[in-house]
């Protein structure tokens, strides 16, 4: 039949309407005459294939009140602590919480994962953790396409304008699929199965209403939903966190007499690392230091196999936005029991390290202990104190605590210079919001020696953790950063040569070679371009049980140990240390479990993906806040530098904020523009004007879309030279490159 719905559409509709008959199905899909007969034949085929049960049998096996039907469509939601798949029933009526379903796949049901939809047989499981079990009948579809967008009401339905960058396609919302959304609301929607007849546009079903898209605090909310970041803790995890009690001294070394301090940003909520240093009294180590790093003992509270552990593994890490944090652990732990607040006893795993006068580590010793931080300090006040401007909090600590810390840091600096890690100079932006969530300033964060001190102490402790577990032959997750791909390295070399700089060929690449390139560019107009090009040539760091070293830090052994509040990899390393040392009272309870070891590779892949997800969400949020900050400056002239060239236009990094905007190629004039991918240039066929990365430009802020983060620019001059007069229509006369009607 010409307009016959496919099997998937019928299964979804039956799941929505389990009590309906064939006549109802025909009416729902607008089938008449011969099409209705064809539908009956299709339904008989589906019954024979086991995709749906005969209507007679379904009536015989109606579910009890509040129960689930024996056959229905389910969606896999995640993996529990035992590695089993969990699912939820789809399209279930009623406001009560949907019951959890444990999926029992067949040997042939490979590759199932979160988002997959199954037609499954459902059976109650009295007395088990999950009230139902499901045996798949047929895999229906992978996760449906989802999007965030602005809902526009039209009659009984409407349409959605997606927020994703580059997504120009509208979605039709049929009557009955709007979820009660109001005109102009931010919504999350999923693709429906059939296309409407209206211009062939795809159909969508609204699954969640997210409120006013122009509200300042919607910016991070958009990123959370757009990237699928879990931001609501399950009740079981909250219950475990709230029931936790402070750790006692049993099996711990008392370190409370040591003057540990924490040094963090002024707005920090979680303080998971404390430091202390003194000159080494060993005459054989003249000029050396004893350095202590104490890290919150998160493993004591987050045990393998717990609901907290399953959720932390799923999240992988905390995600930080200007207006909120999506934490890896509930606040009872991250902001309280596992945060090393001053003046209170806190359980830690600490490492005592001896370094020589050149900053080289001589030895190390790990302990499970208890500390009491002397002070919760922030970077700026610590730096001011050491620079001769102590305040009432730092003055009492200056001589006995802060000055020895800085002296040890100077020694570590010498070791750093010797090994030559990659020295990228890429200032971090800081977005400041007012109480209502509106952007009041965007600036680059000041880089202080206090920041570098903590970084060097943490790197030293991370190296010690990796070496300790290697020595004890214990499994762990390494933090790996591999060498650049040769093709990307060649692209970097071409950018350098185009800028009049040199990156040597024909030798084994070391960070020292890249540092020499960065040093050539330092202080020149090409500095930012070369730093960005070098960063783009680097592969992403990741977590794996195999040790391939850390190229960027020039280290053979490296693992993350110092932030278990916000990174699951660090928690795994803590558990490995507990098991390796047999620390009590019960290392079997909070050490690395057999299941942890069995799925170590899988965990590394999961949390590496979660890290990439968080980084992209944070970048997208920053872009949107920058666009919001610049929205009232449309029409103004701003300086900048070309940061990238593509066939469709020029990317320009703006002075001051560091925001990235696009100069569309259509706005450069009517002549033909030749794009050279190798040299990253765009050249006018008639004028001969050539655009390349690194050139200084002046641009006009033409259009800004805060909801998407899009910034459209008009090019005014290059290297202080006005552009040749353009032919044809004026710039910007065509349809906007940032198409938004909200």
N, C-alpha and C positions, 0 to 999 in steps of 0.2 A: 504494500500500500504506500502511496506516495508520501503521505504525511505521518506515517506510522512512527511512534516513538520507539527508541531502541530499548534493549533490555535494561540497560543501566537506569534510564529515565523511569521506566516502570517500577523497578525495584526501589528506587528512591521515593517514588510517589506512594507505593504500598507501605513503605516504612513510615511515611507521614500519616497514612490513612489505613491502619491495619484491618479495620472492620469493613472496608469498602468492597463492593462487588465489581463484576466486569462492567456493568452499566455505568457505575461511578467512574471507572477508569476511562471509559470511552468518552464520557461527558467532560472529564478533566482535560483530555487532550483534543477535544473538538472533533471526534471521529463520528462519521455518519455512514449509513449505507454499507457499501462493500468494505469500507475501511473498518467498520465494526466487526464484520465477519473475519477479516484478516487479524484483528486484535484477538479474537477468541482463539484462532489457530495458534497465534504466538503464545498466548497464555497457556494453552495446553502443552506446547513444546517446553515452556519454562517449568511447568509442573513435572513433566517427564524427566527433565534434566536436574530436578531437585533444587532449582533456584527459588521456587515458591511452592508452598504446600497447597494441595487442593482445598478449595473453600470448605468442603465438608469436614476435612480433617482439622482445619483451623478452627472451625466452630466447636469441634469436640475437645480441642486443647486450648481453650481460652485461658489466659493467665488469671491468677488470683488477683483480687483487688490490690493495686499498688505494685504488682509483680511485673516481670517482663514476659513478653510472648516467647514461644518456643523457637521461633525463627525471626530474626530481625537484622537490620543493618547496624553495624557497630563501627566505631572509629578508634584506632589505637592511639592512646594518649601518651604512653611512655613506658619505661622499663623500671620495675621495682628493684629492691636491693638484692633480690635473688636472681636477677637477670630475666625474670618472666615478663611477658608483655601484658600491659593493662589496657583496658578499653572502656569506652562509655557508649551507652545506647544513643543513637541519633534520633532526632526529631521526636523526643519523648515529651508528651504533654504533662502539664502540672508544674508547680513551682518547687516541689520537694527536690532535694539533691539527688542527682542521678546515681544509681548504685554502681559500684565498681565491678568490673568483669575481668577475670583472669583468662587470657587467651591460651588455649591448648593446641598449638599448631601441629599439623602432621609433618612427617619428615620431608615431604615435598613442598611445604609452605616456607620456602626460603626467602630471605630478604625483606621480611615484614618489619616495619618500623613506624614510629609516630607519624600520624596523619593518614596512614593507609586505612581504607574502608573495606569491610568484609561483610558478606552475607554469611551469617553464622547461626548454628543451632545453640540455643541458650538453655542451660540447666542450672537449677539452684544448687548451692553447695553449703548445706547447713553445717555450722560449727567451724567453718574455715574463715580466714581473714577477709576474703572477698566473697560476697554473697552469691555470685554467679560465676560459672565457667562457660567458655564459648569454644566450640569447635568449628573452624572455618568450613564453609561450603564452597565459597567462591570469593576470590579477591576482585573487588569491584573497581577500585581506582586508587591511585596514590592521593596524597593530600590535595584537595581541590585548590585551584588558584585563589589566593586571597589578596585583598588589596585594602589600603586605607584611602578614603576619599571624602569629598564633600557631597552630601545628599541634596539633590534638588527635587522638590516635590512637584509632581505633575499628575493631576487627577488622582486616581486611586493608587498610582505607583510613582515612578520617578526615574531619576538617573543619578549616576555617581560619577564625579570627576576625580580620577585617581590623583594621589599626591606624589607618587613615585616619579623621580626625575626621569625625563625622557618618555614617560608614559602618557601619550596624547589621546588614548582611546577612552571613550566614554562607555559606561555600562548601563544597560537598561534594567530597572528594578520593576518587575511585573507586580500587579496588584496582589496583595496578600504576602509579599516578600519583603516589605519595608521595615518589619520589626518595630513599627510604631515610631520610626525616626521622623524628626521634624525638619522642615526646610532649612538648609544651611548648617546642619549638624555634621560633625566629624563622625564617620562611621567606619566600621570594619565589615567587609563583605566577602563572600566567597562566590566563586563562579557556579552558576546553575548549569544544568545539563544541556538545555536546548538553546538555540539562538532564536531571537524574535525575528519577525519579518521586517522590522523597521530598520532599514539601511544595513541589515546584517550585523547589527551591533550585538555583542554578547550580553547574556542575562546574568544578573547577580542577585544573591539573597543576602540581606543585611543580617549579620549575626551578632553585632554589638554596637551600641550607641556610646560615643565617647565625648559628647558635649560640644562646647563652643570651640571651633578650631582657632579662633583669633585670641583666645585667652592665653596670657603669657605662659602659664604652666602647662599648656597643651603641647608645647614644643617637645619636651622630653617624653611625654605620653605617646606622641606620634611615633617617636623612634622605638619606644618599648614595644608597641604593637606591630610596627612595620617589620621589626627584626625578630619578633617572636621571643623576646626575653621574658622568662618566667618572673613575675613580680608579685605573686600572691603565694604565701607559704601554705601548704596543706595543714589542716588542723592537727594532724598527728605530729608534724615537725614543731609547730608552735607549742603543743602540749609538752613535748620532750624538753624544749628550751626553757619553758616556764617552770618545769619541775626540777631543773638543775640546781644543785647546791654548790657553793664554793669548795674548791679542792682543799684537802687538808695536807698536813705535813707527812703523812704516811708514805715512806719510800722516797722522800725528797731531801735534797741538800739545802740547808738553811743559808740563803744568800742575802738575807734582809739587812745585814750590816754593811753591804757594799752600796756605795752611793750611785746607784743607777739613776739615769734621767731619760725621759723620752723627748724627742725633738721632732715636731710635726708641723704641718701647715696650721695657721691660726684657726681655721674652721674645722679641724679634724675631729671626728667623732670616735673613730676606733684607733687605738694606740697599741699596735701589736709588737713593737720592738723597743727595747731599752738598751742603752749603751753605758760603758764605763771604761776608763783606761788609766793606767798608772805606769810610771817608769819601771822597767824590770830591774829588780834588785840583784839579779844574778850577775856577778862580776864578769862572767864569761860572755855576757850579752850587753856590753857597754853601749849605751845610746839606744837600746831596744826598749820595747814596751810590752806590757801585758794588756791585752784588749779583751773585754767581755762584751758579748752580744747575747741578750736574753730575749726570747721570743715566746709569746703567749702559748700556753700548752692547750691548744684547741683540741688536740686528740683526746684529752681526758674527758671532754664533754661531748664530742662527736664520735661515737663508736661505730666501727664497721657493722653494717647490717641494720642500723637505726634509720628511722624516718628522716632525721636530720642529715645523715650521711647520704641517703638517696637523693635528697633535694639539693644538697651542696654539690654532689657529683653532676647532677643535671644542669645546674646553673654554671658550674665551672669556675666562676669568679664573680666578684662584685662589679657592677657597672656604674660609672660615675658621670653625673650630669651636673650642669651648673646649679640646678634647683633641687636636685634629689639624688639619692643613691639607691640603687637596687642591690641590696646586700646579698652575699652568698649565704649568710647565716642570720637568723632572727636577732633583733636588737638586744634581747636578754643576754645573748652571748657576745655579739659583735660590739655592742656599746657598753657592756657591763662586765660580765664574768671573765671575758677573754680580753678585755681592754686594760692596759697597764696604767690605770689611773694613779695619780700620786697619793701617797699616804695610806694605801690599802695593800694588804697581802694579795699577791697574784701568783698563780702557778705558771711556771715557765719551763721550757727546755732551753738551756743556756750553753754557750761554748766559750771556753777560756782559751785564747790564742796568744802565743808569744811571737812577736815580730822583731827582727833585728833593726839596726839603725837605718838600713836601706829599705825597710818596709817588707822584706821577704818573710813569709811565715816559717817559723822554726818548728813549731808543734801546735797541737790543739788537744782539748779535752772536753767532752760533752758531759753534762750533768742534767738530771731532772730536779728542778729546785723550786724555791719560793723566794720572791723578791718583794721589796717595798720601794717603789719609785720615790725619789726625793722630790721630783718636780716634773710637771708636764709643761714643757717649754715649746716655743715656736721658733721657726728658723730666723725670722727677722730680729727678734730680741736677743737670741744667742749670738748672731753675727755682730749686732751692735755692741754687746758686752765685750766681746773679744777685741773689737775695734776701739775700745776705750769709752763706750757709752753704756755702762751697765745700768739696769733699773733695779727696783727694790726686790724683784724676784731673782734676777741673775747675779746681783752683786755678791751675795753670800756663797755662790757656787763658782765664782770666777776662778779663784786660785786653785781650789782643790779638785774641781770637776771639769770645768770647761777648758781651761788652759792645757791640762794633760790630754784631753780629747783632741784638741787641735795639734798638739805636738805629735801625737801618734798619727794623725791624719797627714802631717807633712812627711812623715816617714813612708806612709802608704803611697803618697804622691810620687815619691822617688821610684818605688816599685812599679807603679803604673807607667811612668815615663820609660822605664826599662823594657816593659813588655809591649808597649805601644798599642793599646786598643784603638779602635776606630774613633776619631775625634770629630764627630759631626757637630756642627753649630746650627741647631735648629730651635730657636726660642719657642717656648710653649705659650700659647695664648691663654689669657684668663678673662672669662666673661663674668662681670659683676652685675647682679640683679638687685633691684630694690625689694621692699617688702611685698609688693604686689606681683613680683616676678618679671617686671619689665627691665630690659637691659639698660643700664646706666653708663657702662663703660666697657670697652674691649681693649685690652692692652697685652703686651708680652710680659710674662712673668720674669721678675728679676732673678738672676742666677747667682746664688751666694755660695761662699765656701762652706757654709753650714749645710747646704744641700749636698755638696760634693762629699763632705765628711761622712754623712749618713750613708750615702751611696757606696763609698769605699768600704765602710765597716760591713755593710750588708753583703757586698761582693765577697769579701774575705770570709764571712760566715757561710755563704753559699758554697764556696769552694771547699771549705772544711767539711761541710755535710756530705758533699759528693765524695770526697777522698775517704771519709770515714766509712761510708757504706761500701765503697769499692774495696777497701782494705778488709772489711768484714764479709765480703762476698755476699752482700745482701741485695735483692732486687730493689730498684727505685725508678723514679721518672727523672731523666736528665732534661735540662733545658738546653736544647741544641740550636745552634745557628750555623748553617753550612756556608761554604764559600759561594760567591756569586756565580751564576750561570755564565759560561764564556760568551754567549751571545749578548747578554745584558752588559757584560763588562766591555765588550766591543762597542756597544751603543754609548756607554759612558765615555769611552776613549774618543769617540767621534764628537761628542758634545764638548769635551775638553779641548780637542784640537780646533774646533770651530771658535772657541773662546780664546785661542792663542796660548793654551796651556798644554802640559805634557803628562801623559800617563804611560809609563814605560811598558814595553812589550817584552815577550820572550823570556819570562822568568816566572817562577812559582809565586803566585800572588800572596802578598802579606798585607796586613793592615798598614804597615809602615809605608807601602807604596801609595795607598790611597790617602794617607795622612799628608804625604808630600804634595799630592795634587791639591788637597784642601788648603794646605799652607800657601801654595802658589796663588790661590784665589782669595785668601783672607785679605780683607781690607779693600778689595776691588769691587767694581760694579757686578762682577760675575760670581761673587761669593755665594749668594743665596741660590743661584742657578746650579752651581757645582755641588753644593751641599744637597739640594733636592735630587739632582741627577744621581749622586752617589747613593742616597737613600733608596731610590727606585731600583738601583741595580742589585740591592741586597735581597736575598730571600727572606721570608718571614721566619722568625724563630718559632720553635714548636716543642712539644713534650713527647718523649719516647723513652722506652726502657733501654734503648741502645745508645751508647755513648759515641757521638761523632764530634764532640768538642763544641766550643763557642767561638766562631771566627771573629765576630765583632769585638769581643772582650779579650781576644787572644789568650784563651784559657783552654786547657786540655780536658779538664773535668769541671762541670758546673751543674748545679741543681738548685732549684728554688726551695729555700728553707725558711725565709724570713717573714712571710706574710700569710700564715695559714688562716687568718680571719677572712681574707679576701681572695685567696687562690687555693683551689683544691689540690693542685700539684704539691704545694708546700705541706698540706695535711698528710698526703701520702708519704712524703719524706720524713715527717715527724713520726708517723707510725712505723716506718722502717727503722728509724733510730731506736724507738722504744723496744721493738722486737729484737734488734741487734744487741742491745745492752741488757735485755731482760729486766727492764725497770719495773718495779712493783707499783701498787700491790698485785696487779694481775695483768702482765704484759699480753696475755692472750685476749684480754677484753678490749684493750685500746691500741694494741700493736697492729702491724700489717697482717691482715687475715689471709687465709688461703684463697678466698674469693678475690681479694684485692690483687694478689699476685697473678691469679689465673687471667684476670681481665685487664692487666696493666697496660698492654698495648692499646686495647679498646678505650680505656680511660684516657690515655694520652691523646688519642685522636679526638675524643669527645671534647675534652677541655681545650684543646688547641682550636677546634672549631668555635667553641663558645667564646674564646678570647677574640678571635677574628670578628665574631658577631658583635661583641661589645665595643670593639674599637670602631667598627663601621657606624654603630648606633651613636657613639659619642661624637664622631666626626660629623654625621648628618645633623645632630642637634646643634653643634657649634655653627655649622653653615646656616641653619635656620635662625639662630640667635643673631648672627652677624647680619643676615638679611634684614631682620627686624630692626636692628640698630641703625642700619643705613636707609631704612624705608623713607624717613622724613628728609633725606638729603638728595632725593631724586632731582636731577637737573644740575647738580653741582659738578665741578671739575675736580678730578682727583689724579694724583700721580701714581704710577705703578710700574711694573716690569712684566714683560711677556714671560710666562712660566711654562707655556706649552703651546704647541701648534698642531692643529688637526685639519683635515680636509674641510671641515665645516666651520672653522673659525679659530680665533686666538683666545687662549686663556691668559688672563692678566691677574697678577697678585697685587692687590691695592696696598698703598702705603698706609701705615698707621695701624689698621686692623688686621692686615694680612688676609683679608677676604679674597676669594677667587671669583672673578666674573668672566663672562663670555662676550667677546666681540664677534658676532656672527659674520661669516664670510659675505653674506648678502649685503651687509652694510658697508662693505669696503669699496663698492662701486660696481658698475655693470660689466667690467672686463673679466676675462677668464683668468682664474687663479690656479697656478700649477702647484700641487702639493708634493713635496719630496719627503717621503717617510724616513729615508736614511739620514738626511741632514736636518730633518725637522724644520723645514722652511716652507713658506707660502709665497709665491712670486707672481706678480701681475704680468700677464702676457704682453700688454700694451705699455704700461708705465715702467715696467722693470723693477718696481718697488718690491723689496724682499723683507719678509717678516721672519724673525728667528727668536728662539728663547734667549732671554737675557737683555733684550733691548728695552731701554727706558721709554715709557710712553706716557702721554696724558690722555685721559679718557673722561667722558661725561657719563654719569650714572643715569642710564636711560630708563630702566625698569627694574623693580624688585618684587619678588614674590616670597614673603616671609614664610608662608606655610610650606613651600617646597624648598626654600633656601636658594632659589634661583636668582642670579644677578645678571642683568643684561647691560652691556656697556656700548658706548659709541666712541670710536677711536678719533682723537683730535690731532695728535702729533706723535712723531717717533723721533727719539733723540733730539728733542727740541725743534724738529723740522716739521712744518705743517704738511699734511698729506696733499698729493696732487689733486687738483680739482676733479671731482667725480662726475661722471656722465649719468644721464638717466635720472631716475626718481631719487628723491632725497632719502638719506639714511633713515631707516626705521619706518618707511612708508608701508612696507609689507606687513603681513600678519606677524604679530609678536612671537618671538621665540619662546616666550614664557606664557603659554596659553592657559589662562585661568580666568574664570568668570565668577569668582566669589570674593 
